[in-house]
């Protein structure tokens, strides 16, 4: 198996040297946020902490966490550590209240981002000889741009297709000789379905590598993608609040996603007690950025449940490996690559006359695509209304929810008192997908 490393200096650094580099960069980051970000200065002061108190990596646990709520409260630019004139790119991710969380990048941040993405792309086998077809949507979402920058850093040719238009995606693959496909794993299955209907043999394409992210996927789904598209399918991890794609990615051994530890410090905590757990434990991933200028994050609670493996990898990288996410410590769902919170739906229902504040979400996967059915209780007048009026009511609810979530849903009306009166994700959500 041919193994390539994009940045041997940092990806294969001895553990002791890596941790020393992390400490130095952490201390510099803490001084910058204490000086320039009011939110962090207030948090540190409330705990009686100053940056100089962090003399070792173990002292990181003394620092406060950062959550999505901090980003919302400081919307849009309150968490920036540099003046807006130094920010050259602004992206955002979805929020639970209709307001997105806003992130920024300096010129140096964009260079860092490009190199971090180039790392996991190289680890998956991408080279300067490849033609990379990006089927993520371009826009405020960080996914497409991150992979775009990483591809160009490697020297590969980029086809910025964007999302959707599957027929054209396949035509471009055939005519432009695409060798790398970038999209969500569910969309890769959709492409495979369309190819089968059109009688296109995957062996007739030039595809060899698939880089998939943006949603959870199983090992069985990986095997299906690899067999149907005749490619090597690898996983990668990122989130807008930290940098976008580029936090970590699999090498060809597919035994966990290597986290770029010279740019991020990873911890695993108990999501209930917030105590740091020992190596190998399953818990919530917490990330601290130590190389970002515009938008540094200190102990950001990702809410993703996973574990970290510090054992050496046969690829030669010494960086810790993150296992596939096993769930969430909050109530967030990922539907077709979009973050969905039950609270978003609840706010919509409360605003519509005739809806009761009782609902249930049923998530399923039909073929390759995620589906979301929203079961809502309505007043007796609505439930027993004429079919035409009930259909108009359904369409109103579906449009309202779609405008907030950015993803299509099916709404099903149920009679009053038919939904169990419990609290929490396990009762609100029925997730039938196999993850």
KOLDRENDREN-470641 format. One line per field, with one value per residue (C-alpha): x negated, y, z; residue in three letters; residue number from 1. Coordinates in steps of 0.05 Angstrom, whole numbers, plus 5000, padded with zeros to 4 digits. Example, Ala and Ser with C-alpha at 12.3 -4.5 7.8 and 13.67 -1.06 7.14 Angstrom:
BEGIN
c1 [4754 4727] $
c2 [4910 4979] $
c3 [5156 5143] $
residu [Ala Ser] $
num [1 2] $
// end
This chain:
BEGIN
c1 [5000 4970 4969 4961 4954 4967 4931 4881 4854 4919 4957 4900 4872 4849 4902 4859 4842 4914 4939 4887 4910 4982 4966 4930 4986 5039 5005 5001 5074 5097 5060 5092 5164 5156 5134 5181 5245 5289 5327 5264 5236 5301 5301 5229 5240 5301 5258 5199 5155 5103 5066 5002 5036 5032 4962 4975 5025 5057 5076 5123 5177 5178 5205 5279 5316 5342 5411 5456 5494 5432 5430 5503 5499 5439 5470 5444 5372 5365 5320 5271 5200 5178 5209 5259 5212 5165 5219 5219 5272 5337 5374 5430 5468 5540 5567 5627 5661 5655 5591 5528 5462 5412 5339 5282 5215 5153 5106 5062 5123 5141 5069 5074 5142 5115 5057 5099 5147 5089 5064 5125 5134 5063 5072 5131 5087 5101 5042 5027 5046 5118 5182 5226 5301 5333 5407 5418 5458 5417 5440 5438 5426 5351 5348 5339 5290 5246 5239 5229 5171 5140 5143 5109 5056 5039 5038 5098 5147 5213 5282 5327 5393 5432 5489 5546 5560 5540 5546 5496 5451 5446 5435 5378 5347 5348 5325 5275 5245 5256 5213 5236 5308 5324 5395 5437 5438 5513 5504 5451 5504 5552 5500 5491 5567 5570 5511 5545 5610 5570 5531 5464 5409 5368 5307 5315 5303 5236 5258 5211 5221 5282 5276 5341 5365 5420 5463 5455 5446 5435 5382 5436 5450 5375 5374 5434 5403 5337 5368 5418 5371 5307 5269 5234 5282 5252 5282 5263 5285 5294 5342 5349 5337 5268 5246 5291 5266 5193 5197 5182 5187 5173 5110 5113 5112 5182 5170 5193 5187 5120 5130 5080 5055 5008 5071 5121 5119 5170 5201 5255 5302 5360 5418 5456 5401 5354 5295 5237 5236 5173 5146 5190 5254 5318 5346 5357 5303 5277 5231 5185 5155 5082 5065 5125 5122 5191 5235 5199 5240 5222 5248 5306 5358 5372 5427 5401 5391 5328 5262 5189 5135 5063 5032 4982 5011 4977 4980 4925 4967 4961 5024 5082 5139 5212 5263 5327 5377 5425 5479 5491 5493 5547 5611 5582 5596 5559 5607 5578 5517 5560 5559 5630 5652 5721 5727 5727 5788 5821 5814 5847 5905 5917 5924 5979 6050 6081 6016 6006 5936 5930 5892 5848 5793 5784 5718 5708 5664 5700 5649 5590 5628 5648 5722 5754 5827 5855 5915 5954 6015 6068 6133 6195 6221 6160 6156 6229 6229 6247 6192 6180 6171 6128 6083 6075 6057 6005 5973 5968 5933 5886 5866 5854 5810 5772 5757 5727 5690 5669 5688 5753 5797 5862 5914 5965 6023 6043 6102 6096 6063 6034 5961 5928 5916 5842 5781 5714 5687 5702 5776 5780 5740 5746 5683 5690 5624 5569 5508] $
c2 [5000 5067 5116 5191 5245 5318 5348 5298 5351 5357 5293 5247 5289 5251 5256 5295 5348 5352 5365 5419 5452 5447 5480 5538 5550 5543 5595 5644 5632 5643 5709 5731 5713 5743 5808 5812 5771 5800 5734 5696 5751 5751 5675 5673 5730 5695 5634 5676 5650 5686 5656 5650 5598 5548 5520 5450 5415 5385 5455 5459 5427 5490 5531 5543 5510 5545 5526 5543 5588 5631 5640 5659 5709 5742 5741 5761 5783 5783 5721 5748 5758 5806 5870 5858 5892 5832 5781 5760 5705 5696 5630 5607 5545 5537 5554 5533 5601 5620 5658 5624 5618 5663 5645 5685 5673 5716 5705 5662 5623 5606 5581 5539 5512 5494 5455 5418 5395 5376 5331 5286 5287 5264 5211 5185 5179 5244 5271 5329 5284 5279 5313 5329 5336 5373 5359 5397 5461 5525 5582 5596 5522 5510 5440 5456 5512 5472 5414 5463 5497 5431 5404 5466 5463 5393 5415 5374 5401 5422 5416 5461 5427 5444 5401 5368 5359 5285 5273 5329 5304 5237 5269 5311 5250 5215 5272 5306 5241 5258 5214 5240 5250 5297 5296 5267 5190 5189 5230 5180 5126 5170 5177 5102 5092 5139 5105 5037 5063 5091 5027 5060 5013 5046 5013 5058 5119 5145 5151 5120 5159 5184 5235 5235 5276 5322 5267 5203 5139 5066 5015 4978 5042 5049 4979 4993 5057 5023 4964 5003 5060 5019 5070 5076 5112 5151 5191 5260 5305 5379 5431 5504 5530 5498 5509 5469 5404 5393 5374 5302 5249 5176 5148 5088 5041 5067 5057 5124 5197 5229 5295 5350 5360 5416 5457 5427 5398 5343 5321 5270 5290 5259 5299 5298 5314 5350 5313 5297 5222 5179 5157 5105 5127 5141 5210 5279 5309 5377 5416 5475 5512 5533 5561 5603 5679 5706 5657 5616 5569 5547 5480 5479 5426 5392 5348 5290 5225 5187 5161 5175 5124 5144 5079 5086 5078 5037 5098 5132 5188 5199 5241 5215 5181 5195 5140 5151 5191 5147 5198 5265 5290 5340 5333 5353 5310 5311 5305 5306 5342 5395 5406 5400 5412 5391 5460 5492 5453 5467 5542 5536 5496 5544 5601 5565 5569 5500 5464 5435 5438 5362 5330 5270 5266 5202 5198 5143 5128 5108 5082 5129 5191 5212 5228 5267 5259 5308 5281 5337 5340 5389 5414 5372 5425 5417 5341 5330 5386 5375 5343 5405 5450 5399 5394 5469 5468 5413 5452 5514 5475 5441 5506 5540 5483 5479 5554 5546 5480 5487 5414 5384 5346 5307 5329 5280 5304 5261 5268 5303 5266 5211 5230 5206 5262 5254 5297 5286 5263 5190 5205 5263 5228 5160 5149 5088 5098 5048 5089] $
c3 [5000 4978 5036 5026 5079 5062 5121 5152 5199 5237 5220 5242 5298 5360 5415 5463 5411 5388 5459 5469 5405 5428 5494 5461 5412 5465 5509 5451 5434 5506 5509 5444 5464 5534 5503 5443 5458 5512 5521 5538 5582 5622 5627 5651 5701 5730 5745 5769 5713 5671 5611 5651 5696 5639 5647 5619 5575 5637 5658 5598 5641 5685 5627 5613 5556 5495 5469 5411 5458 5467 5392 5388 5445 5411 5341 5292 5305 5381 5382 5330 5357 5302 5273 5217 5168 5176 5160 5087 5090 5129 5133 5178 5202 5221 5290 5329 5330 5257 5270 5244 5280 5244 5233 5201 5169 5159 5100 5144 5167 5095 5084 5147 5125 5056 5085 5136 5083 5037 5093 5097 5022 5013 5066 5026 4964 4927 4887 4840 4782 4804 4779 4839 4828 4887 4894 4958 4954 4951 4996 5070 5083 5093 5062 4988 4998 5046 4997 4940 4975 4996 4925 4897 4951 4929 4856 4834 4782 4813 4783 4827 4808 4871 4896 4858 4783 4786 4711 4698 4754 4719 4650 4679 4710 4643 4600 4646 4672 4746 4791 4860 4883 4942 4971 5026 5029 5017 4953 4929 4934 4895 4840 4840 4833 4774 4740 4747 4717 4658 4650 4663 4686 4742 4713 4652 4696 4720 4793 4844 4909 4947 5003 5043 5101 5125 5156 5196 5157 5173 5151 5112 5074 5060 5031 4988 4960 4946 4911 4870 4848 4848 4891 4958 5005 5063 5120 5144 5201 5211 5236 5218 5288 5290 5217 5171 5140 5159 5232 5215 5162 5148 5117 5071 5131 5150 5225 5250 5228 5243 5279 5262 5332 5315 5300 5349 5419 5429 5495 5512 5569 5605 5575 5642 5692 5642 5672 5626 5612 5605 5537 5502 5537 5499 5510 5481 5437 5458 5412 5423 5363 5371 5303 5282 5282 5268 5305 5358 5400 5470 5493 5444 5460 5394 5424 5381 5418 5399 5428 5413 5396 5411 5386 5328 5259 5205 5159 5198 5227 5302 5310 5351 5313 5323 5314 5276 5316 5354 5367 5399 5471 5452 5411 5344 5283 5217 5158 5088 5116 5150 5226 5253 5324 5349 5382 5313 5294 5360 5350 5282 5309 5366 5316 5275 5299 5307 5324 5393 5424 5420 5363 5345 5292 5253 5216 5164 5105 5041 4993 5003 5025 5094 5106 5162 5181 5231 5268 5302 5344 5322 5351 5338 5290 5245 5252 5232 5180 5107 5065 5023 5083 5119 5057 5056 5130 5118 5062 5106 5161 5113 5080 5147 5172 5106 5108 5177 5169 5097 5086 5061 5110 5109 5160 5187 5229 5289 5336 5402 5460 5415 5424 5490 5540 5554 5549 5516 5449 5460 5464 5415 5361 5328 5287 5243 5206 5217 5235] $
residu [Unk Unk Unk Unk Unk Unk Unk Unk Unk Unk Unk Unk Unk Unk Unk Unk Unk Unk Unk Unk Unk Unk Unk Unk Unk Unk Unk Unk Unk Unk Unk Unk Unk Unk Unk Unk Unk Unk Unk Unk Unk Unk Unk Unk Unk Unk Unk Unk Unk Unk Unk Unk Unk Unk Unk Unk Unk Unk Unk Unk Unk Unk Unk Unk Unk Unk Unk Unk Unk Unk Unk Unk Unk Unk Unk Unk Unk Unk Unk Unk Unk Unk Unk Unk Unk Unk Unk Unk Unk Unk Unk Unk Unk Unk Unk Unk Unk Unk Unk Unk Unk Unk Unk Unk Unk Unk Unk Unk Unk Unk Unk Unk Unk Unk Unk Unk Unk Unk Unk Unk Unk Unk Unk Unk Unk Unk Unk Unk Unk Unk Unk Unk Unk Unk Unk Unk Unk Unk Unk Unk Unk Unk Unk Unk Unk Unk Unk Unk Unk Unk Unk Unk Unk Unk Unk Unk Unk Unk Unk Unk Unk Unk Unk Unk Unk Unk Unk Unk Unk Unk Unk Unk Unk Unk Unk Unk Unk Unk Unk Unk Unk Unk Unk Unk Unk Unk Unk Unk Unk Unk Unk Unk Unk Unk Unk Unk Unk Unk Unk Unk Unk Unk Unk Unk Unk Unk Unk Unk Unk Unk Unk Unk Unk Unk Unk Unk Unk Unk Unk Unk Unk Unk Unk Unk Unk Unk Unk Unk Unk Unk Unk Unk Unk Unk Unk Unk Unk Unk Unk Unk Unk Unk Unk Unk Unk Unk Unk Unk Unk Unk Unk Unk Unk Unk Unk Unk Unk Unk Unk Unk Unk Unk Unk Unk Unk Unk Unk Unk Unk Unk Unk Unk Unk Unk Unk Unk Unk Unk Unk Unk Unk Unk Unk Unk Unk Unk Unk Unk Unk Unk Unk Unk Unk Unk Unk Unk Unk Unk Unk Unk Unk Unk Unk Unk Unk Unk Unk Unk Unk Unk Unk Unk Unk Unk Unk Unk Unk Unk Unk Unk Unk Unk Unk Unk Unk Unk Unk Unk Unk Unk Unk Unk Unk Unk Unk Unk Unk Unk Unk Unk Unk Unk Unk Unk Unk Unk Unk Unk Unk Unk Unk Unk Unk Unk Unk Unk Unk Unk Unk Unk Unk Unk Unk Unk Unk Unk Unk Unk Unk Unk Unk Unk Unk Unk Unk Unk Unk Unk Unk Unk Unk Unk Unk Unk Unk Unk Unk Unk Unk Unk Unk Unk Unk Unk Unk Unk Unk Unk Unk Unk Unk Unk Unk Unk Unk Unk Unk Unk Unk Unk Unk Unk Unk Unk Unk Unk Unk Unk Unk Unk Unk Unk Unk Unk Unk Unk Unk Unk Unk Unk Unk Unk Unk Unk Unk] $
num [1 2 3 4 5 6 7 8 9 10 11 12 13 14 15 16 17 18 19 20 21 22 23 24 25 26 27 28 29 30 31 32 33 34 35 36 37 38 39 40 41 42 43 44 45 46 47 48 49 50 51 52 53 54 55 56 57 58 59 60 61 62 63 64 65 66 67 68 69 70 71 72 73 74 75 76 77 78 79 80 81 82 83 84 85 86 87 88 89 90 91 92 93 94 95 96 97 98 99 100 101 102 103 104 105 106 107 108 109 110 111 112 113 114 115 116 117 118 119 120 121 122 123 124 125 126 127 128 129 130 131 132 133 134 135 136 137 138 139 140 141 142 143 144 145 146 147 148 149 150 151 152 153 154 155 156 157 158 159 160 161 162 163 164 165 166 167 168 169 170 171 172 173 174 175 176 177 178 179 180 181 182 183 184 185 186 187 188 189 190 191 192 193 194 195 196 197 198 199 200 201 202 203 204 205 206 207 208 209 210 211 212 213 214 215 216 217 218 219 220 221 222 223 224 225 226 227 228 229 230 231 232 233 234 235 236 237 238 239 240 241 242 243 244 245 246 247 248 249 250 251 252 253 254 255 256 257 258 259 260 261 262 263 264 265 266 267 268 269 270 271 272 273 274 275 276 277 278 279 280 281 282 283 284 285 286 287 288 289 290 291 292 293 294 295 296 297 298 299 300 301 302 303 304 305 306 307 308 309 310 311 312 313 314 315 316 317 318 319 320 321 322 323 324 325 326 327 328 329 330 331 332 333 334 335 336 337 338 339 340 341 342 343 344 345 346 347 348 349 350 351 352 353 354 355 356 357 358 359 360 361 362 363 364 365 366 367 368 369 370 371 372 373 374 375 376 377 378 379 380 381 382 383 384 385 386 387 388 389 390 391 392 393 394 395 396 397 398 399 400 401 402 403 404 405 406 407 408 409 410 411 412 413 414 415 416 417 418 419 420 421 422 423 424 425 426 427 428 429 430 431 432 433 434 435] $
// end
